[in-house]
Amino acid sequence: MERALKHYPVAEVGGHLHDTYGQALVNIYASLELGIHAFDASAFMLAGLDIDAGVDLDGLVDAGAFISWVLDRAPASRAGKALMAKRAS
């Protein structure tokens, strides 16, 4: 991101970060520290930082659970699984 910011203004830089090796959240956080505020998917962490991403997290978790149920497989989202476990307790 630092390299991108050498060539583009911060308002034109955003992130689309995958969770390869579990690094997505740390990379999003590092990008936030650089002033980057546009991301394709980071709603769970942003909510934890009290940043309104305009996403209904409960609705998102419900949609993921429904899709997983239809596909007859366990949800893959770690954040979704954590929120569903919290609901169950």
PyMOL Python script that loads the backbone (N, CA, C, O; Angstrom):
from pymol import cmd

cmd.read_pdbstr("""\
ATOM      1  N   MET A   1       0.820  -1.183   0.000  1.00  0.00           N
ATOM      2  CA  MET A   1       0.000   0.000   0.000  1.00  0.00           C
ATOM      3  C   MET A   1       0.872   1.258   0.000  1.00  0.00           C
ATOM      4  O   MET A   1       0.549   2.256  -0.643  1.00  0.00           O
ATOM      5  N   GLU A   2       1.981   1.186   0.734  1.00  0.00           N
ATOM      6  CA  GLU A   2       2.877   2.342   0.751  1.00  0.00           C
ATOM      7  C   GLU A   2       3.381   2.656  -0.653  1.00  0.00           C
ATOM      8  O   GLU A   2       3.492   3.823  -1.026  1.00  0.00           O
ATOM      9  N   ARG A   3       3.684   1.629  -1.424  1.00  0.00           N
ATOM     10  CA  ARG A   3       4.134   1.854  -2.807  1.00  0.00           C
ATOM     11  C   ARG A   3       3.033   2.475  -3.641  1.00  0.00           C
ATOM     12  O   ARG A   3       3.289   3.385  -4.429  1.00  0.00           O
ATOM     13  N   ALA A   4       1.807   1.993  -3.477  1.00  0.00           N
ATOM     14  CA  ALA A   4       0.681   2.547  -4.229  1.00  0.00           C
ATOM     15  C   ALA A   4       0.489   4.023  -3.894  1.00  0.00           C
ATOM     16  O   ALA A   4       0.203   4.836  -4.773  1.00  0.00           O
ATOM     17  N   LEU A   5       0.650   4.361  -2.617  1.00  0.00           N
ATOM     18  CA  LEU A   5       0.453   5.741  -2.185  1.00  0.00           C
ATOM     19  C   LEU A   5       1.538   6.680  -2.709  1.00  0.00           C
ATOM     20  O   LEU A   5       1.357   7.897  -2.685  1.00  0.00           O
ATOM     21  N   LYS A   6       2.655   6.140  -3.180  1.00  0.00           N
ATOM     22  CA  LYS A   6       3.686   6.976  -3.804  1.00  0.00           C
ATOM     23  C   LYS A   6       3.246   7.446  -5.192  1.00  0.00           C
ATOM     24  O   LYS A   6       3.775   8.423  -5.722  1.00  0.00           O
ATOM     25  N   HIS A   7       2.267   6.736  -5.778  1.00  0.00           N
ATOM     26  CA  HIS A   7       1.829   7.027  -7.142  1.00  0.00           C
ATOM     27  C   HIS A   7       0.399   7.536  -7.239  1.00  0.00           C
ATOM     28  O   HIS A   7       0.023   8.154  -8.236  1.00  0.00           O
ATOM     29  N   TYR A   8      -0.403   7.279  -6.205  1.00  0.00           N
ATOM     30  CA  TYR A   8      -1.822   7.633  -6.237  1.00  0.00           C
ATOM     31  C   TYR A   8      -2.214   8.313  -4.936  1.00  0.00           C
ATOM     32  O   TYR A   8      -1.685   7.981  -3.875  1.00  0.00           O
ATOM     33  N   PRO A   9      -3.150   9.273  -5.013  1.00  0.00           N
ATOM     34  CA  PRO A   9      -3.637   9.885  -3.768  1.00  0.00           C
ATOM     35  C   PRO A   9      -4.420   8.869  -2.942  1.00  0.00           C
ATOM     36  O   PRO A   9      -5.039   7.952  -3.481  1.00  0.00           O
ATOM     37  N   VAL A  10      -4.381   9.049  -1.635  1.00  0.00           N
ATOM     38  CA  VAL A  10      -5.020   8.097  -0.718  1.00  0.00           C
ATOM     39  C   VAL A  10      -6.505   7.909  -1.042  1.00  0.00           C
ATOM     40  O   VAL A  10      -7.046   6.824  -0.831  1.00  0.00           O
ATOM     41  N   ALA A  11      -7.164   8.943  -1.546  1.00  0.00           N
ATOM     42  CA  ALA A  11      -8.590   8.834  -1.874  1.00  0.00           C
ATOM     43  C   ALA A  11      -8.846   7.884  -3.038  1.00  0.00           C
ATOM     44  O   ALA A  11      -9.979   7.450  -3.245  1.00  0.00           O
ATOM     45  N   GLU A  12      -7.801   7.557  -3.801  1.00  0.00           N
ATOM     46  CA  GLU A  12      -7.953   6.668  -4.951  1.00  0.00           C
ATOM     47  C   GLU A  12      -7.450   5.248  -4.669  1.00  0.00           C
ATOM     48  O   GLU A  12      -7.459   4.402  -5.563  1.00  0.00           O
ATOM     49  N   VAL A  13      -7.019   4.984  -3.450  1.00  0.00           N
ATOM     50  CA  VAL A  13      -6.464   3.678  -3.109  1.00  0.00           C
ATOM     51  C   VAL A  13      -7.431   2.937  -2.192  1.00  0.00           C
ATOM     52  O   VAL A  13      -7.927   3.495  -1.213  1.00  0.00           O
ATOM     53  N   GLY A  14      -7.692   1.681  -2.519  1.00  0.00           N
ATOM     54  CA  GLY A  14      -8.543   0.841  -1.695  1.00  0.00           C
ATOM     55  C   GLY A  14      -7.963  -0.553  -1.631  1.00  0.00           C
ATOM     56  O   GLY A  14      -7.017  -0.875  -2.349  1.00  0.00           O
ATOM     57  N   GLY A  15      -8.524  -1.368  -0.782  1.00  0.00           N
ATOM     58  CA  GLY A  15      -7.995  -2.714  -0.614  1.00  0.00           C
ATOM     59  C   GLY A  15      -9.010  -3.795  -0.920  1.00  0.00           C
ATOM     60  O   GLY A  15     -10.191  -3.677  -0.593  1.00  0.00           O
ATOM     61  N   HIS A  16      -8.533  -4.838  -1.544  1.00  0.00           N
ATOM     62  CA  HIS A  16      -9.281  -6.081  -1.724  1.00  0.00           C
ATOM     63  C   HIS A  16      -8.340  -7.163  -1.218  1.00  0.00           C
ATOM     64  O   HIS A  16      -7.507  -7.672  -1.968  1.00  0.00           O
ATOM     65  N   LEU A  17      -8.474  -7.507   0.038  1.00  0.00           N
ATOM     66  CA  LEU A  17      -7.487  -8.347   0.709  1.00  0.00           C
ATOM     67  C   LEU A  17      -8.070  -9.710   1.042  1.00  0.00           C
ATOM     68  O   LEU A  17      -9.126  -9.812   1.666  1.00  0.00           O
ATOM     69  N   HIS A  18      -7.380 -10.738   0.626  1.00  0.00           N
ATOM     70  CA  HIS A  18      -7.788 -12.110   0.925  1.00  0.00           C
ATOM     71  C   HIS A  18      -7.139 -12.543   2.234  1.00  0.00           C
ATOM     72  O   HIS A  18      -6.167 -11.932   2.679  1.00  0.00           O
ATOM     73  N   ASP A  19      -7.661 -13.572   2.838  1.00  0.00           N
ATOM     74  CA  ASP A  19      -7.171 -14.016   4.136  1.00  0.00           C
ATOM     75  C   ASP A  19      -6.102 -15.100   4.005  1.00  0.00           C
ATOM     76  O   ASP A  19      -6.068 -16.046   4.792  1.00  0.00           O
ATOM     77  N   THR A  20      -5.239 -14.957   3.016  1.00  0.00           N
ATOM     78  CA  THR A  20      -4.147 -15.904   2.830  1.00  0.00           C
ATOM     79  C   THR A  20      -3.254 -15.896   4.064  1.00  0.00           C
ATOM     80  O   THR A  20      -2.798 -14.840   4.503  1.00  0.00           O
ATOM     81  N   TYR A  21      -3.015 -17.051   4.607  1.00  0.00           N
ATOM     82  CA  TYR A  21      -2.206 -17.204   5.817  1.00  0.00           C
ATOM     83  C   TYR A  21      -2.760 -16.391   6.987  1.00  0.00           C
ATOM     84  O   TYR A  21      -2.013 -16.039   7.900  1.00  0.00           O
ATOM     85  N   GLY A  22      -4.070 -16.087   6.968  1.00  0.00           N
ATOM     86  CA  GLY A  22      -4.700 -15.370   8.076  1.00  0.00           C
ATOM     87  C   GLY A  22      -4.240 -13.932   8.225  1.00  0.00           C
ATOM     88  O   GLY A  22      -4.239 -13.405   9.337  1.00  0.00           O
ATOM     89  N   GLN A  23      -3.848 -13.280   7.131  1.00  0.00           N
ATOM     90  CA  GLN A  23      -3.272 -11.939   7.206  1.00  0.00           C
ATOM     91  C   GLN A  23      -4.215 -10.811   6.787  1.00  0.00           C
ATOM     92  O   GLN A  23      -3.819  -9.646   6.834  1.00  0.00           O
ATOM     93  N   ALA A  24      -5.429 -11.112   6.385  1.00  0.00           N
ATOM     94  CA  ALA A  24      -6.320 -10.063   5.877  1.00  0.00           C
ATOM     95  C   ALA A  24      -6.571  -8.966   6.905  1.00  0.00           C
ATOM     96  O   ALA A  24      -6.433  -7.784   6.588  1.00  0.00           O
ATOM     97  N   LEU A  25      -6.933  -9.333   8.120  1.00  0.00           N
ATOM     98  CA  LEU A  25      -7.274  -8.310   9.115  1.00  0.00           C
ATOM     99  C   LEU A  25      -6.088  -7.436   9.470  1.00  0.00           C
ATOM    100  O   LEU A  25      -6.242  -6.221   9.596  1.00  0.00           O
ATOM    101  N   VAL A  26      -4.925  -8.012   9.633  1.00  0.00           N
ATOM    102  CA  VAL A  26      -3.756  -7.204   9.959  1.00  0.00           C
ATOM    103  C   VAL A  26      -3.408  -6.279   8.796  1.00  0.00           C
ATOM    104  O   VAL A  26      -2.961  -5.153   9.016  1.00  0.00           O
ATOM    105  N   ASN A  27      -3.607  -6.741   7.565  1.00  0.00           N
ATOM    106  CA  ASN A  27      -3.342  -5.886   6.413  1.00  0.00           C
ATOM    107  C   ASN A  27      -4.362  -4.759   6.294  1.00  0.00           C
ATOM    108  O   ASN A  27      -4.012  -3.645   5.905  1.00  0.00           O
ATOM    109  N   ILE A  28      -5.610  -5.039   6.624  1.00  0.00           N
ATOM    110  CA  ILE A  28      -6.631  -3.991   6.631  1.00  0.00           C
ATOM    111  C   ILE A  28      -6.304  -2.960   7.699  1.00  0.00           C
ATOM    112  O   ILE A  28      -6.395  -1.756   7.460  1.00  0.00           O
ATOM    113  N   TYR A  29      -5.927  -3.435   8.867  1.00  0.00           N
ATOM    114  CA  TYR A  29      -5.588  -2.513   9.958  1.00  0.00           C
ATOM    115  C   TYR A  29      -4.393  -1.636   9.584  1.00  0.00           C
ATOM    116  O   TYR A  29      -4.400  -0.432   9.838  1.00  0.00           O
ATOM    117  N   ALA A  30      -3.375  -2.238   8.985  1.00  0.00           N
ATOM    118  CA  ALA A  30      -2.207  -1.464   8.557  1.00  0.00           C
ATOM    119  C   ALA A  30      -2.602  -0.436   7.501  1.00  0.00           C
ATOM    120  O   ALA A  30      -2.087   0.682   7.498  1.00  0.00           O
ATOM    121  N   SER A  31      -3.508  -0.809   6.611  1.00  0.00           N
ATOM    122  CA  SER A  31      -3.982   0.130   5.596  1.00  0.00           C
ATOM    123  C   SER A  31      -4.750   1.287   6.224  1.00  0.00           C
ATOM    124  O   SER A  31      -4.605   2.434   5.802  1.00  0.00           O
ATOM    125  N   LEU A  32      -5.567   0.987   7.233  1.00  0.00           N
ATOM    126  CA  LEU A  32      -6.281   2.049   7.952  1.00  0.00           C
ATOM    127  C   LEU A  32      -5.295   3.046   8.554  1.00  0.00           C
ATOM    128  O   LEU A  32      -5.521   4.256   8.523  1.00  0.00           O
ATOM    129  N   GLU A  33      -4.199   2.521   9.102  1.00  0.00           N
ATOM    130  CA  GLU A  33      -3.193   3.411   9.699  1.00  0.00           C
ATOM    131  C   GLU A  33      -2.537   4.312   8.658  1.00  0.00           C
ATOM    132  O   GLU A  33      -2.029   5.379   9.003  1.00  0.00           O
ATOM    133  N   LEU A  34      -2.538   3.899   7.387  1.00  0.00           N
ATOM    134  CA  LEU A  34      -1.985   4.713   6.310  1.00  0.00           C
ATOM    135  C   LEU A  34      -3.005   5.702   5.756  1.00  0.00           C
ATOM    136  O   LEU A  34      -2.686   6.511   4.885  1.00  0.00           O
ATOM    137  N   GLY A  35      -4.238   5.633   6.268  1.00  0.00           N
ATOM    138  CA  GLY A  35      -5.273   6.546   5.819  1.00  0.00           C
ATOM    139  C   GLY A  35      -6.194   5.986   4.757  1.00  0.00           C
ATOM    140  O   GLY A  35      -7.074   6.691   4.264  1.00  0.00           O
ATOM    141  N   ILE A  36      -6.005   4.735   4.399  1.00  0.00           N
ATOM    142  CA  ILE A  36      -6.856   4.089   3.397  1.00  0.00           C
ATOM    143  C   ILE A  36      -8.144   3.656   4.076  1.00  0.00           C
ATOM    144  O   ILE A  36      -8.120   3.012   5.125  1.00  0.00           O
ATOM    145  N   HIS A  37      -9.275   4.017   3.468  1.00  0.00           N
ATOM    146  CA  HIS A  37     -10.560   3.733   4.102  1.00  0.00           C
ATOM    147  C   HIS A  37     -11.542   3.017   3.188  1.00  0.00           C
ATOM    148  O   HIS A  37     -12.719   2.912   3.533  1.00  0.00           O
ATOM    149  N   ALA A  38     -11.104   2.521   2.038  1.00  0.00           N
ATOM    150  CA  ALA A  38     -11.992   1.814   1.112  1.00  0.00           C
ATOM    151  C   ALA A  38     -11.550   0.361   1.014  1.00  0.00           C
ATOM    152  O   ALA A  38     -10.420   0.072   0.621  1.00  0.00           O
ATOM    153  N   PHE A  39     -12.450  -0.554   1.375  1.00  0.00           N
ATOM    154  CA  PHE A  39     -12.143  -1.980   1.344  1.00  0.00           C
ATOM    155  C   PHE A  39     -13.340  -2.740   0.798  1.00  0.00           C
ATOM    156  O   PHE A  39     -14.486  -2.360   1.039  1.00  0.00           O
ATOM    157  N   ASP A  40     -13.078  -3.809   0.064  1.00  0.00           N
ATOM    158  CA  ASP A  40     -14.156  -4.633  -0.464  1.00  0.00           C
ATOM    159  C   ASP A  40     -14.819  -5.461   0.622  1.00  0.00           C
ATOM    160  O   ASP A  40     -16.034  -5.653   0.587  1.00  0.00           O
ATOM    161  N   ALA A  41     -14.058  -5.952   1.578  1.00  0.00           N
ATOM    162  CA  ALA A  41     -14.633  -6.818   2.603  1.00  0.00           C
ATOM    163  C   ALA A  41     -13.816  -6.741   3.876  1.00  0.00           C
ATOM    164  O   ALA A  41     -12.705  -7.266   3.953  1.00  0.00           O
ATOM    165  N   SER A  42     -14.379  -6.079   4.871  1.00  0.00           N
ATOM    166  CA  SER A  42     -13.710  -5.998   6.174  1.00  0.00           C
ATOM    167  C   SER A  42     -14.698  -5.586   7.252  1.00  0.00           C
ATOM    168  O   SER A  42     -14.314  -5.028   8.280  1.00  0.00           O
ATOM    169  N   ALA A  43     -15.958  -5.861   7.012  1.00  0.00           N
ATOM    170  CA  ALA A  43     -17.014  -5.359   7.884  1.00  0.00           C
ATOM    171  C   ALA A  43     -16.879  -5.817   9.325  1.00  0.00           C
ATOM    172  O   ALA A  43     -17.161  -5.039  10.236  1.00  0.00           O
ATOM    173  N   PHE A  44     -16.453  -7.063   9.566  1.00  0.00           N
ATOM    174  CA  PHE A  44     -16.410  -7.566  10.944  1.00  0.00           C
ATOM    175  C   PHE A  44     -15.379  -6.815  11.767  1.00  0.00           C
ATOM    176  O   PHE A  44     -15.666  -6.412  12.894  1.00  0.00           O
ATOM    177  N   MET A  45     -14.179  -6.618  11.224  1.00  0.00           N
ATOM    178  CA  MET A  45     -13.149  -5.906  11.978  1.00  0.00           C
ATOM    179  C   MET A  45     -13.524  -4.441  12.156  1.00  0.00           C
ATOM    180  O   MET A  45     -13.321  -3.872  13.228  1.00  0.00           O
ATOM    181  N   LEU A  46     -14.063  -3.836  11.120  1.00  0.00           N
ATOM    182  CA  LEU A  46     -14.420  -2.426  11.219  1.00  0.00           C
ATOM    183  C   LEU A  46     -15.480  -2.212  12.289  1.00  0.00           C
ATOM    184  O   LEU A  46     -15.427  -1.229  13.028  1.00  0.00           O
ATOM    185  N   ALA A  47     -16.434  -3.120  12.378  1.00  0.00           N
ATOM    186  CA  ALA A  47     -17.449  -3.014  13.427  1.00  0.00           C
ATOM    187  C   ALA A  47     -16.797  -3.100  14.798  1.00  0.00           C
ATOM    188  O   ALA A  47     -17.209  -2.399  15.723  1.00  0.00           O
ATOM    189  N   GLY A  48     -15.798  -3.940  14.942  1.00  0.00           N
ATOM    190  CA  GLY A  48     -15.076  -4.069  16.207  1.00  0.00           C
ATOM    191  C   GLY A  48     -14.304  -2.812  16.562  1.00  0.00           C
ATOM    192  O   GLY A  48     -14.005  -2.570  17.731  1.00  0.00           O
ATOM    193  N   LEU A  49     -13.977  -2.001  15.544  1.00  0.00           N
ATOM    194  CA  LEU A  49     -13.281  -0.729  15.766  1.00  0.00           C
ATOM    195  C   LEU A  49     -14.270   0.438  15.840  1.00  0.00           C
ATOM    196  O   LEU A  49     -13.868   1.601  15.847  1.00  0.00           O
ATOM    197  N   ASP A  50     -15.562   0.117  15.893  1.00  0.00           N
ATOM    198  CA  ASP A  50     -16.633   1.129  15.902  1.00  0.00           C
ATOM    199  C   ASP A  50     -16.618   2.021  14.672  1.00  0.00           C
ATOM    200  O   ASP A  50     -16.924   3.211  14.751  1.00  0.00           O
ATOM    201  N   ILE A  51     -16.256   1.428  13.520  1.00  0.00           N
ATOM    202  CA  ILE A  51     -16.318   2.129  12.240  1.00  0.00           C
ATOM    203  C   ILE A  51     -17.525   1.591  11.492  1.00  0.00           C
ATOM    204  O   ILE A  51     -17.618   0.389  11.242  1.00  0.00           O
ATOM    205  N   ASP A  52     -18.456   2.480  11.129  1.00  0.00           N
ATOM    206  CA  ASP A  52     -19.668   2.059  10.437  1.00  0.00           C
ATOM    207  C   ASP A  52     -19.344   1.783   8.975  1.00  0.00           C
ATOM    208  O   ASP A  52     -19.029   2.700   8.217  1.00  0.00           O
ATOM    209  N   ALA A  53     -19.423   0.512   8.585  1.00  0.00           N
ATOM    210  CA  ALA A  53     -19.150   0.117   7.206  1.00  0.00           C
ATOM    211  C   ALA A  53     -20.439   0.039   6.391  1.00  0.00           C
ATOM    212  O   ALA A  53     -20.407  -0.307   5.210  1.00  0.00           O
ATOM    213  N   GLY A  54     -21.567   0.359   7.012  1.00  0.00           N
ATOM    214  CA  GLY A  54     -22.842   0.305   6.307  1.00  0.00           C
ATOM    215  C   GLY A  54     -23.312  -1.115   6.039  1.00  0.00           C
ATOM    216  O   GLY A  54     -24.075  -1.352   5.102  1.00  0.00           O
ATOM    217  N   VAL A  55     -22.860  -2.061   6.853  1.00  0.00           N
ATOM    218  CA  VAL A  55     -23.214  -3.467   6.668  1.00  0.00           C
ATOM    219  C   VAL A  55     -23.993  -3.953   7.878  1.00  0.00           C
ATOM    220  O   VAL A  55     -23.590  -3.720   9.017  1.00  0.00           O
ATOM    221  N   ASP A  56     -25.107  -4.627   7.631  1.00  0.00           N
ATOM    222  CA  ASP A  56     -25.896  -5.253   8.689  1.00  0.00           C
ATOM    223  C   ASP A  56     -25.242  -6.590   9.021  1.00  0.00           C
ATOM    224  O   ASP A  56     -25.504  -7.589   8.352  1.00  0.00           O
ATOM    225  N   LEU A  57     -24.395  -6.619  10.047  1.00  0.00           N
ATOM    226  CA  LEU A  57     -23.633  -7.830  10.357  1.00  0.00           C
ATOM    227  C   LEU A  57     -24.524  -9.013  10.697  1.00  0.00           C
ATOM    228  O   LEU A  57     -24.248 -10.138  10.279  1.00  0.00           O
ATOM    229  N   ASP A  58     -25.593  -8.768  11.455  1.00  0.00           N
ATOM    230  CA  ASP A  58     -26.492  -9.871  11.777  1.00  0.00           C
ATOM    231  C   ASP A  58     -27.130 -10.441  10.519  1.00  0.00           C
ATOM    232  O   ASP A  58     -27.254 -11.658  10.375  1.00  0.00           O
ATOM    233  N   GLY A  59     -27.536  -9.558   9.608  1.00  0.00           N
ATOM    234  CA  GLY A  59     -28.106 -10.014   8.341  1.00  0.00           C
ATOM    235  C   GLY A  59     -27.091 -10.757   7.498  1.00  0.00           C
ATOM    236  O   GLY A  59     -27.429 -11.740   6.839  1.00  0.00           O
ATOM    237  N   LEU A  60     -25.844 -10.295   7.512  1.00  0.00           N
ATOM    238  CA  LEU A  60     -24.778 -10.950   6.765  1.00  0.00           C
ATOM    239  C   LEU A  60     -24.509 -12.352   7.316  1.00  0.00           C
ATOM    240  O   LEU A  60     -24.337 -13.305   6.555  1.00  0.00           O
ATOM    241  N   VAL A  61     -24.474 -12.468   8.640  1.00  0.00           N
ATOM    242  CA  VAL A  61     -24.275 -13.781   9.276  1.00  0.00           C
ATOM    243  C   VAL A  61     -25.445 -14.706   8.941  1.00  0.00           C
ATOM    244  O   VAL A  61     -25.245 -15.879   8.627  1.00  0.00           O
ATOM    245  N   ASP A  62     -26.662 -14.173   9.011  1.00  0.00           N
ATOM    246  CA  ASP A  62     -27.835 -14.984   8.676  1.00  0.00           C
ATOM    247  C   ASP A  62     -27.787 -15.463   7.223  1.00  0.00           C
ATOM    248  O   ASP A  62     -28.097 -16.620   6.938  1.00  0.00           O
ATOM    249  N   ALA A  63     -27.398 -14.576   6.311  1.00  0.00           N
ATOM    250  CA  ALA A  63     -27.315 -14.950   4.889  1.00  0.00           C
ATOM    251  C   ALA A  63     -26.261 -16.033   4.685  1.00  0.00           C
ATOM    252  O   ALA A  63     -26.494 -16.995   3.955  1.00  0.00           O
ATOM    253  N   GLY A  64     -25.107 -15.883   5.323  1.00  0.00           N
ATOM    254  CA  GLY A  64     -24.056 -16.892   5.203  1.00  0.00           C
ATOM    255  C   GLY A  64     -24.484 -18.231   5.761  1.00  0.00           C
ATOM    256  O   GLY A  64     -24.194 -19.274   5.175  1.00  0.00           O
ATOM    257  N   ALA A  65     -25.173 -18.209   6.889  1.00  0.00           N
ATOM    258  CA  ALA A  65     -25.663 -19.456   7.493  1.00  0.00           C
ATOM    259  C   ALA A  65     -26.690 -20.125   6.583  1.00  0.00           C
ATOM    260  O   ALA A  65     -26.679 -21.345   6.420  1.00  0.00           O
ATOM    261  N   PHE A  66     -27.571 -19.330   5.994  1.00  0.00           N
ATOM    262  CA  PHE A  66     -28.581 -19.876   5.093  1.00  0.00           C
ATOM    263  C   PHE A  66     -27.938 -20.493   3.858  1.00  0.00           C
ATOM    264  O   PHE A  66     -28.294 -21.599   3.454  1.00  0.00           O
ATOM    265  N   ILE A  67     -26.994 -19.779   3.262  1.00  0.00           N
ATOM    266  CA  ILE A  67     -26.313 -20.301   2.069  1.00  0.00           C
ATOM    267  C   ILE A  67     -25.578 -21.596   2.407  1.00  0.00           C
ATOM    268  O   ILE A  67     -25.620 -22.558   1.642  1.00  0.00           O
ATOM    269  N   SER A  68     -24.913 -21.613   3.544  1.00  0.00           N
ATOM    270  CA  SER A  68     -24.207 -22.834   3.962  1.00  0.00           C
ATOM    271  C   SER A  68     -25.181 -23.985   4.166  1.00  0.00           C
ATOM    272  O   SER A  68     -24.892 -25.121   3.789  1.00  0.00           O
ATOM    273  N   TRP A  69     -26.346 -23.692   4.767  1.00  0.00           N
ATOM    274  CA  TRP A  69     -27.367 -24.718   4.977  1.00  0.00           C
ATOM    275  C   TRP A  69     -27.856 -25.265   3.638  1.00  0.00           C
ATOM    276  O   TRP A  69     -27.989 -26.478   3.477  1.00  0.00           O
ATOM    277  N   VAL A  70     -28.127 -24.373   2.671  1.00  0.00           N
ATOM    278  CA  VAL A  70     -28.598 -24.803   1.347  1.00  0.00           C
ATOM    279  C   VAL A  70     -27.549 -25.672   0.662  1.00  0.00           C
ATOM    280  O   VAL A  70     -27.887 -26.662   0.013  1.00  0.00           O
ATOM    281  N   LEU A  71     -26.277 -25.302   0.804  1.00  0.00           N
ATOM    282  CA  LEU A  71     -25.193 -26.063   0.181  1.00  0.00           C
ATOM    283  C   LEU A  71     -24.794 -27.295   0.987  1.00  0.00           C
ATOM    284  O   LEU A  71     -23.945 -28.077   0.562  1.00  0.00           O
ATOM    285  N   ASP A  72     -25.412 -27.459   2.149  1.00  0.00           N
ATOM    286  CA  ASP A  72     -25.138 -28.592   3.041  1.00  0.00           C
ATOM    287  C   ASP A  72     -23.651 -28.667   3.411  1.00  0.00           C
ATOM    288  O   ASP A  72     -23.008 -29.713   3.310  1.00  0.00           O
ATOM    289  N   ARG A  73     -23.139 -27.516   3.842  1.00  0.00           N
ATOM    290  CA  ARG A  73     -21.744 -27.475   4.292  1.00  0.00           C
ATOM    291  C   ARG A  73     -21.621 -26.474   5.437  1.00  0.00           C
ATOM    292  O   ARG A  73     -22.468 -25.598   5.613  1.00  0.00           O
ATOM    293  N   ALA A  74     -20.584 -26.619   6.184  1.00  0.00           N
ATOM    294  CA  ALA A  74     -20.359 -25.713   7.319  1.00  0.00           C
ATOM    295  C   ALA A  74     -19.939 -24.340   6.811  1.00  0.00           C
ATOM    296  O   ALA A  74     -19.267 -24.237   5.785  1.00  0.00           O
ATOM    297  N   PRO A  75     -20.329 -23.287   7.519  1.00  0.00           N
ATOM    298  CA  PRO A  75     -19.879 -21.951   7.137  1.00  0.00           C
ATOM    299  C   PRO A  75     -18.348 -21.877   7.159  1.00  0.00           C
ATOM    300  O   PRO A  75     -17.704 -22.487   8.013  1.00  0.00           O
ATOM    301  N   ALA A  76     -17.773 -21.127   6.216  1.00  0.00           N
ATOM    302  CA  ALA A  76     -16.317 -21.006   6.129  1.00  0.00           C
ATOM    303  C   ALA A  76     -15.797 -19.755   6.831  1.00  0.00           C
ATOM    304  O   ALA A  76     -14.621 -19.695   7.192  1.00  0.00           O
ATOM    305  N   SER A  77     -16.640 -18.776   7.025  1.00  0.00           N
ATOM    306  CA  SER A  77     -16.213 -17.508   7.624  1.00  0.00           C
ATOM    307  C   SER A  77     -15.907 -17.677   9.107  1.00  0.00           C
ATOM    308  O   SER A  77     -16.772 -18.076   9.887  1.00  0.00           O
ATOM    309  N   ARG A  78     -14.671 -17.370   9.489  1.00  0.00           N
ATOM    310  CA  ARG A  78     -14.310 -17.464  10.910  1.00  0.00           C
ATOM    311  C   ARG A  78     -15.110 -16.466  11.734  1.00  0.00           C
ATOM    312  O   ARG A  78     -15.573 -16.786  12.829  1.00  0.00           O
ATOM    313  N   ALA A  79     -15.271 -15.267  11.210  1.00  0.00           N
ATOM    314  CA  ALA A  79     -16.028 -14.258  11.946  1.00  0.00           C
ATOM    315  C   ALA A  79     -17.491 -14.672  12.055  1.00  0.00           C
ATOM    316  O   ALA A  79     -18.105 -14.521  13.111  1.00  0.00           O
ATOM    317  N   GLY A  80     -18.050 -15.197  10.961  1.00  0.00           N
ATOM    318  CA  GLY A  80     -19.430 -15.667  10.988  1.00  0.00           C
ATOM    319  C   GLY A  80     -19.637 -16.784  11.985  1.00  0.00           C
ATOM    320  O   GLY A  80     -20.627 -16.800  12.716  1.00  0.00           O
ATOM    321  N   LYS A  81     -18.696 -17.724  12.015  1.00  0.00           N
ATOM    322  CA  LYS A  81     -18.790 -18.827  12.980  1.00  0.00           C
ATOM    323  C   LYS A  81     -18.705 -18.305  14.409  1.00  0.00           C
ATOM    324  O   LYS A  81     -19.422 -18.779  15.290  1.00  0.00           O
ATOM    325  N   ALA A  82     -17.841 -17.344  14.636  1.00  0.00           N
ATOM    326  CA  ALA A  82     -17.700 -16.783  15.988  1.00  0.00           C
ATOM    327  C   ALA A  82     -18.981 -16.084  16.418  1.00  0.00           C
ATOM    328  O   ALA A  82     -19.415 -16.237  17.559  1.00  0.00           O
ATOM    329  N   LEU A  83     -19.590 -15.320  15.518  1.00  0.00           N
ATOM    330  CA  LEU A  83     -20.829 -14.619  15.863  1.00  0.00           C
ATOM    331  C   LEU A  83     -21.981 -15.594  16.067  1.00  0.00           C
ATOM    332  O   LEU A  83     -22.823 -15.375  16.938  1.00  0.00           O
ATOM    333  N   MET A  84     -22.033 -16.677  15.276  1.00  0.00           N
ATOM    334  CA  MET A  84     -23.081 -17.676  15.479  1.00  0.00           C
ATOM    335  C   MET A  84     -22.883 -18.400  16.805  1.00  0.00           C
ATOM    336  O   MET A  84     -23.860 -18.698  17.491  1.00  0.00           O
ATOM    337  N   ALA A  85     -21.642 -18.689  17.179  1.00  0.00           N
ATOM    338  CA  ALA A  85     -21.361 -19.335  18.466  1.00  0.00           C
ATOM    339  C   ALA A  85     -21.747 -18.411  19.609  1.00  0.00           C
ATOM    340  O   ALA A  85     -22.270 -18.866  20.626  1.00  0.00           O
ATOM    341  N   LYS A  86     -21.496 -17.126  19.452  1.00  0.00           N
ATOM    342  CA  LYS A  86     -21.865 -16.157  20.496  1.00  0.00           C
ATOM    343  C   LYS A  86     -23.388 -16.122  20.663  1.00  0.00           C
ATOM    344  O   LYS A  86     -23.889 -16.042  21.785  1.00  0.00           O
ATOM    345  N   ARG A  87     -24.106 -16.182  19.572  1.00  0.00           N
ATOM    346  CA  ARG A  87     -25.568 -16.203  19.626  1.00  0.00           C
ATOM    347  C   ARG A  87     -26.049 -17.444  20.367  1.00  0.00           C
ATOM    348  O   ARG A  87     -26.994 -17.370  21.153  1.00  0.00           O
ATOM    349  N   ALA A  88     -25.405 -18.586  20.122  1.00  0.00           N
ATOM    350  CA  ALA A  88     -25.838 -19.868  20.684  1.00  0.00           C
ATOM    351  C   ALA A  88     -25.576 -19.948  22.195  1.00  0.00           C
ATOM    352  O   ALA A  88     -26.221 -20.725  22.899  1.00  0.00           O
ATOM    353  N   SER A  89     -24.637 -19.151  22.683  1.00  0.00           N
ATOM    354  CA  SER A  89     -24.294 -19.257  24.110  1.00  0.00           C
ATOM    355  C   SER A  89     -25.193 -18.446  25.001  1.00  0.00           C
ATOM    356  O   SER A  89     -25.016 -18.444  26.219  1.00  0.00           O
TER     357      SER A  89
END
""", "prot")
cmd.dss("prot")
cmd.show_as("cartoon", "prot")
cmd.util.cbc("prot")
cmd.orient("prot")
